[in-house]
């Protein structure tokens, strides 16, 4: 399974630095799933389900 990294984004994130890190990780086959901190505040269970769904999609693609 290709690695995927959930990344919690809040007001403290630097978009330029995030883009550089995303490119660096992407070159190494690691995808980033960005999750706004506000989504966690609203519904942690919904965020957990989103992560589970992403894992299921990755598994389906890779057979």
Secondary structure, 3 states (H helix, E strand, C coil): CCCEEEEEECCCCCHHHHHHHHHHHHHCCCEEEEEEHHHHHHCHHHHHHHHHHHHHHHHHHHC
